[in-house]
Amino acid sequence: MNQTIPPTPKIISVGNRQISRIISGQATADGAGVRLRRYIGSAELDHIDPFLLLDFFESDNPDDYIAGFPSHPHRGFETVTYLLAGKVRHEDSAGHGGIIESGGIQWMTAGRGIIHSEMPEQEQGRLAGFQLWVNLPATDKMCPPAYHEYPASQIPTEIRDNGATLQVITGTTSTRTIGPVRGVTTDPIYLDVALPADSTLTEPMPKGHTAFIFVIDGELNLPDDENTPVWLSAKQLGTLSDGTAVCVRAGDTGARFLLVAARPLNEPIARYGPFVMNTPHEIEQAITDYNAGRF
Ligand code: FE2
């Protein structure tokens, strides 16, 4: 008798998000010549609503960063700077200034317009970190500029039984650690997580939120859209499918990674350099306003 063996059913953890794309980033330079890798906002990945851009910079060679980002404008979105090493001085047209240091976050709402500079506050040593651009809805694009700025000492660290540590910049974890950046329109989550070797992290994730993981060090294992386990390596970004939780496992050297999510806006995007609006007309208006000194 010819017996047909049924295929082994795939074990799918209901609700868990999967890797939908792996992005390795593109080497580029921005500002006055800062060398960086661009993961979002490139030909490889234009945007993942509401995230418009993600740059990662890391170098101990001053030639790669010393030129910095001299005076430049923004309108219509938020810039989020998170430093892993080094110091960056910022000053802006609203009279605000300060220094972001290692482990510090600056969540700047450019709104209707700001002109600022972001310059390394060091002539040697390692400078590393991220800049993320988060879009604003049409109703908020012309709001007054605003800041959330916190040094590392004001970012809570949650330590789990398995040794996992979570720096909670924004959002609320499953054990109710709340990040200091609050009141952002897109309800973001921004976690810097360190996992010991072969340990796991499971966190709920609001359904519908766009989410991605960026591996800083080590390797992370999670399923792809066929539910096959895949490895996400250091300096790779993985975009995640929709779902209600994220479950990842670190490799045998552990892993440090960003887990970032926010509610998509589902609005048209008109984009020109540092201006991100809804229509081409609004971009023309931004250029006119900037040239007329109205920022
Ligand atoms: Fe900027």
Residues whose N, C-alpha, C, O or C-beta is under 5 A from the ligand:
A	BS01	FE2	none
